[in-house]
Amino acid sequence: MTEKIFTFEVDKLSSKIRLDHFLKEKIQELTRNRIQKLIEEGFVKIQPDPGVKVLKPGYKIKEGQIITLIIPPEEPLELKPQEVPFEVLYEDDDLAVIYKPAGVVVHPAPGHKEGTLVHGLLYKLKNLSGIGGKLRPGLVHRLDKDTSGLMLIAKNDFTHQALVKAFKERKIKKEYLAILYGQIQPPKGKIEKPIGRHPVHRKKMAVLKEGKEAITEYEVLKYFKKATLVCAKPITGRTHQLRVHFNSLGHPILGDPLYEGLKPDLPKPERLMLHAAKLTFLHPRTKKLLSFHMDPPKDFKKYLQVLEKINNQF
């Protein structure tokens, strides 16, 4: 694989914004972290010379500057393929649709260097896109560790770029099943609250005025005595979006230890009661509309049965 070179001229509207923000906007398929590393490792050049010894991600760019970003050839993946539990529901030369069980971490991170979904993808699939970097091959989106459900995997860079663009343009439709605490009202609604990193608890996200736009639609499927089963449709794709949005309404997803989803007046679920049940999208190459559905796993159904028994006691 050869290196990739991108060149951009800074216009008046982009003047004085951060270098990493500018490049992220221009090249959506790259993560912010990867862009920052490329800057720090010297793969970004600016003309005329900005007059700084070391270019930093937070450098404020100026109108008329020419910015060149070089993406070096991907190094051979250091990750070793491992057999990890997940199911391939669909696969062709461009992409795969897989079912990720709850409990499987999507990609390597501190504390999870082995046994991730990425290790399993390397074991089971022949090709994966390299745009996400050597620790996230094929990944165009993710699910939290304790969320079960459907995921899209890119097998080449063309598909990766196309799917990232489709996610950004909100053309990929996702539907989740979630069990909430309490009885949410109204039975059908839209949550529009911006989300950003929590100012104190850095592992959490929060509703913040200065956060990014976040929109969730939901519809009640069944009311229980102290809980609600909903179908949730995230229109945007912010980190922890459904968990933060429902908690902000006083109806956290049950089983969520991070967002107040452990309630003493209800039996404790085995895990976060969130399941990515449906995925609908246009195939980037064939333009065929594809739709996949996966029923929730046994632990999810078992907890619904527990709530049904509570209902019958009253």
C-alpha positions as CSV (number, residue, x, y, z in Angstrom):
1,M,0.0,0.0,0.0
2,T,1.4,3.4,-1.0
3,E,1.2,6.6,1.1
4,K,-1.7,8.9,0.6
5,I,-1.3,12.7,0.2
6,F,-4.0,15.3,0.8
7,T,-3.6,19.1,0.2
8,F,-5.9,21.8,1.3
9,E,-5.9,25.6,1.2
10,V,-7.3,27.4,4.2
11,D,-10.2,29.7,3.3
12,K,-11.4,32.7,5.2
13,L,-14.1,30.8,7.1
14,S,-11.5,28.3,8.3
15,S,-9.0,30.8,9.5
16,K,-8.0,30.7,13.2
17,I,-9.5,27.2,13.9
18,R,-7.4,24.3,15.2
19,L,-5.4,22.4,12.7
20,D,-6.7,19.0,13.9
21,H,-10.3,20.2,13.7
22,F,-9.7,21.5,10.2
23,L,-8.3,18.2,9.0
24,K,-11.0,16.1,10.7
25,E,-13.6,18.1,8.9
26,K,-11.8,17.6,5.6
27,I,-11.1,13.8,6.0
28,Q,-14.1,12.4,8.0
29,E,-12.9,8.8,7.8
30,L,-9.8,9.5,10.0
31,T,-10.4,9.6,13.8
32,R,-9.4,12.7,15.7
33,N,-6.8,10.7,17.6
34,R,-5.1,9.5,14.4
35,I,-5.0,13.0,12.9
36,Q,-3.4,14.3,16.1
37,K,-0.8,11.6,16.0
38,L,0.0,12.3,12.3
39,I,0.5,15.9,13.2
40,E,2.8,15.1,16.2
41,E,4.8,12.6,14.1
42,G,5.5,15.2,11.4
43,F,3.2,14.0,8.6
44,V,1.5,17.4,8.3
45,K,3.3,20.3,6.5
46,I,2.2,23.9,6.2
47,Q,3.3,26.5,3.7
48,P,4.3,29.2,4.1
49,D,6.3,28.1,7.1
50,P,4.2,28.8,10.2
51,G,7.3,29.6,12.2
52,V,6.9,27.1,15.0
53,K,9.5,24.5,16.0
54,V,7.0,21.7,16.5
55,L,3.6,21.7,14.8
56,K,0.8,20.8,17.3
57,P,-2.8,19.7,16.8
58,G,-4.0,22.9,18.5
59,Y,-2.1,25.2,16.1
60,K,-4.5,28.0,14.8
61,I,-4.4,27.9,11.0
62,K,-4.5,31.1,8.8
63,E,-6.2,32.1,5.6
64,G,-4.1,31.3,2.5
65,Q,-2.0,28.6,4.1
66,I,-1.5,25.4,2.2
67,I,-1.8,22.3,4.4
68,T,-0.4,18.9,3.3
69,L,-1.3,15.7,5.1
70,I,0.6,12.5,4.4
71,I,-0.9,9.2,5.5
72,P,2.0,6.7,5.5
73,P,1.5,3.2,4.3
74,E,-0.2,1.0,6.9
75,E,2.3,-1.0,9.0
76,P,1.6,-4.7,9.2
77,L,-1.0,-5.3,11.9
78,E,0.6,-6.1,15.2
79,L,-2.5,-7.8,16.4
80,K,-2.7,-11.5,16.3
81,P,-5.9,-13.1,15.1
82,Q,-7.9,-14.8,17.9
83,E,-11.1,-16.7,17.9
84,V,-13.7,-14.4,19.5
85,P,-17.4,-15.1,19.7
86,F,-19.4,-13.2,17.1
87,E,-21.6,-14.1,14.2
88,V,-21.2,-13.1,10.5
89,L,-24.7,-12.5,9.1
90,Y,-23.7,-11.2,5.7
91,E,-20.4,-10.9,3.8
92,D,-19.2,-9.9,0.3
93,D,-16.0,-8.5,-1.1
94,D,-16.8,-5.0,0.3
95,L,-18.4,-5.4,3.7
96,A,-19.7,-7.6,6.4
97,V,-22.6,-7.4,8.8
98,I,-21.9,-9.1,12.1
99,Y,-23.6,-9.7,15.4
100,K,-21.6,-8.7,18.4
101,P,-22.5,-10.4,21.7
102,A,-22.6,-8.3,24.9
103,G,-19.3,-8.5,26.8
104,V,-17.1,-8.3,23.8
105,V,-14.9,-5.1,23.6
106,V,-14.8,-3.8,20.0
107,H,-11.2,-2.7,19.7
108,P,-8.0,-2.8,21.8
109,A,-7.7,-0.3,24.5
110,P,-6.0,0.0,27.9
111,G,-7.0,-3.1,29.9
112,H,-8.3,-4.8,26.8
113,K,-5.3,-5.8,24.7
114,E,-6.6,-9.2,23.7
115,G,-9.9,-10.9,22.9
116,T,-11.5,-7.9,21.2
117,L,-13.8,-8.0,18.2
118,V,-11.0,-6.7,16.1
119,H,-8.9,-9.8,17.0
120,G,-11.9,-11.9,16.0
121,L,-12.4,-10.0,12.7
122,L,-8.7,-10.7,11.8
123,Y,-9.3,-14.4,12.6
124,K,-12.6,-14.8,10.6
125,L,-12.5,-12.3,7.7
126,K,-10.0,-12.3,4.9
127,N,-9.7,-8.5,4.3
128,L,-10.3,-5.4,6.3
129,S,-10.0,-1.7,5.5
130,G,-6.9,0.0,6.9
131,I,-8.2,3.6,7.3
132,G,-9.1,3.1,11.0
133,G,-5.4,2.4,11.8
134,K,-3.7,-0.8,12.9
135,L,-5.8,-1.1,16.0
136,R,-9.2,-0.5,14.4
137,P,-9.1,-2.2,11.0
138,G,-12.5,-2.4,9.3
139,L,-14.4,-0.4,12.0
140,V,-16.6,2.4,10.8
141,H,-18.7,2.6,14.0
142,R,-18.8,0.8,17.4
143,L,-20.9,-0.6,20.1
144,D,-20.2,-0.4,23.8
145,K,-18.8,-3.5,25.5
146,D,-22.1,-4.4,27.2
147,T,-24.3,-3.6,24.2
148,S,-25.3,-6.5,21.9
149,G,-26.3,-6.3,18.3
150,L,-25.5,-5.5,14.7
151,M,-22.4,-3.9,13.3
152,L,-21.1,-2.9,9.9
153,I,-17.5,-3.9,8.9
154,A,-15.6,-2.4,5.9
155,K,-13.3,-4.8,4.0
156,N,-11.6,-2.2,1.9
157,D,-10.9,1.6,1.9
158,F,-13.4,2.4,-0.8
159,T,-16.2,0.9,1.4
160,H,-14.8,2.4,4.6
161,Q,-14.9,6.0,3.1
162,A,-18.4,5.5,1.6
163,L,-19.9,4.1,4.9
164,V,-18.3,6.9,7.0
165,K,-19.8,9.4,4.6
166,A,-23.2,7.7,4.8
167,F,-23.1,7.8,8.6
168,K,-22.3,11.5,8.5
169,E,-25.1,12.2,6.1
170,R,-27.5,10.1,8.3
171,K,-28.3,7.7,5.5
172,I,-27.6,4.6,7.6
173,K,-30.6,3.8,9.8
174,K,-30.1,2.0,13.2
175,E,-32.8,0.8,15.6
176,Y,-32.1,-0.3,19.2
177,L,-34.2,-2.0,21.8
178,A,-33.7,-0.6,25.3
179,I,-35.3,-1.3,28.7
180,L,-35.7,2.0,30.6
181,Y,-36.3,2.6,34.2
182,G,-39.8,4.0,34.9
183,Q,-42.6,4.8,32.4
184,I,-41.4,7.3,29.9
185,Q,-43.8,9.8,28.6
186,P,-44.9,10.6,25.9
187,P,-45.1,7.2,24.3
188,K,-43.4,8.5,21.2
189,G,-41.0,11.4,21.0
190,K,-37.7,13.0,20.0
191,I,-34.8,14.0,22.3
192,E,-32.7,16.9,21.0
193,K,-30.0,17.6,23.5
194,P,-26.3,18.3,22.7
195,I,-23.7,15.9,24.1
196,G,-20.1,16.4,25.1
197,R,-17.4,15.0,27.4
198,H,-18.3,15.3,31.1
199,P,-16.3,18.1,32.5
200,V,-15.3,16.1,35.7
201,H,-15.8,12.4,35.0
202,R,-13.8,11.9,31.8
203,K,-15.2,8.4,31.2
204,K,-18.7,9.8,30.9
205,M,-20.5,11.9,28.4
206,A,-23.1,14.5,29.4
207,V,-25.8,16.9,28.0
208,L,-23.9,20.2,27.6
209,K,-24.8,23.5,25.9
210,E,-21.5,23.5,24.2
211,G,-21.8,19.8,23.1
212,K,-22.3,18.4,19.7
213,E,-25.8,18.1,18.2
214,A,-27.5,14.8,19.3
215,I,-30.9,13.6,18.2
216,T,-32.7,10.5,19.3
217,E,-36.2,9.3,18.3
218,Y,-38.0,6.7,20.4
219,E,-41.3,4.8,20.5
220,V,-42.7,2.8,23.4
221,L,-43.2,-0.9,22.7
222,K,-44.5,-2.0,26.1
223,Y,-45.0,-0.4,29.5
224,F,-44.2,-2.5,32.7
225,K,-44.9,-1.6,36.3
226,K,-41.6,0.2,36.8
227,A,-39.9,0.0,33.4
228,T,-40.5,0.6,29.6
229,L,-39.4,-1.3,26.5
230,V,-38.6,1.2,23.7
231,C,-37.4,1.2,20.2
232,A,-34.8,3.9,19.9
233,K,-33.5,5.4,16.7
234,P,-30.3,7.5,17.1
235,I,-30.4,10.1,14.3
236,T,-26.9,11.2,15.2
237,G,-24.1,9.0,16.5
238,R,-22.6,10.5,19.6
239,T,-20.7,8.4,22.1
240,H,-23.1,6.9,24.7
241,Q,-25.9,8.9,23.0
242,L,-28.9,6.7,24.0
243,R,-27.5,6.1,27.5
244,V,-27.0,9.9,28.1
245,H,-30.3,11.0,26.5
246,F,-32.6,8.6,28.4
247,N,-30.8,9.3,31.7
248,S,-31.2,13.0,31.1
249,L,-35.0,12.4,31.1
250,G,-34.9,10.5,34.4
251,H,-35.3,7.1,32.6
252,P,-31.8,5.5,32.4
253,I,-31.3,2.3,30.6
254,L,-31.4,-0.5,33.2
255,G,-28.2,-2.2,34.0
256,D,-26.1,0.8,33.2
257,P,-23.6,1.4,36.1
258,L,-22.3,4.6,34.5
259,Y,-25.5,6.4,34.0
260,E,-27.7,5.5,37.1
261,G,-29.2,2.4,35.6
262,L,-28.9,0.2,38.7
263,K,-32.1,0.7,40.7
264,P,-32.7,-1.0,44.1
265,D,-36.5,-1.3,43.5
266,L,-35.9,-3.6,40.5
267,P,-33.9,-6.9,40.0
268,K,-30.4,-6.2,38.8
269,P,-30.0,-7.1,35.1
270,E,-27.0,-9.2,34.0
271,R,-25.7,-6.3,31.9
272,L,-26.8,-3.1,30.1
273,M,-30.2,-3.6,28.6
274,L,-29.4,-2.2,25.2
275,H,-29.5,-4.2,21.9
276,A,-28.8,-2.9,18.3
277,A,-31.6,-4.7,16.6
278,K,-31.8,-3.4,13.1
279,L,-29.5,-1.9,10.5
280,T,-30.6,-0.5,7.1
281,F,-28.3,1.0,4.5
282,L,-27.5,1.3,0.8
283,H,-24.6,-1.0,-0.4
284,P,-21.8,1.5,-1.4
285,R,-21.0,-0.4,-4.6
286,T,-24.2,-2.1,-5.7
287,K,-26.5,0.6,-4.4
288,K,-28.9,-2.1,-3.3
289,L,-30.9,-1.4,-0.1
290,L,-29.9,-3.9,2.6
291,S,-31.7,-4.4,5.9
292,F,-30.8,-6.7,8.7
293,H,-32.6,-7.6,11.9
294,M,-31.5,-9.5,15.0
295,D,-33.7,-10.5,17.9
296,P,-32.3,-9.7,21.4
297,P,-30.3,-12.4,23.1
298,K,-31.5,-14.7,25.9
299,D,-30.3,-12.4,28.8
300,F,-32.4,-9.5,27.3
301,K,-35.5,-11.7,26.9
302,K,-35.0,-13.2,30.3
303,Y,-35.1,-9.8,31.9
304,L,-38.3,-8.9,30.0
305,Q,-39.8,-12.1,31.5
306,V,-38.8,-10.9,35.0
307,L,-40.5,-7.6,34.4
308,E,-43.6,-9.4,33.2
309,K,-43.7,-11.5,36.4
310,I,-43.6,-8.2,38.4
311,N,-46.5,-6.9,36.4
312,N,-48.5,-10.0,37.2
313,Q,-47.9,-9.6,40.9
314,F,-50.0,-6.4,40.9
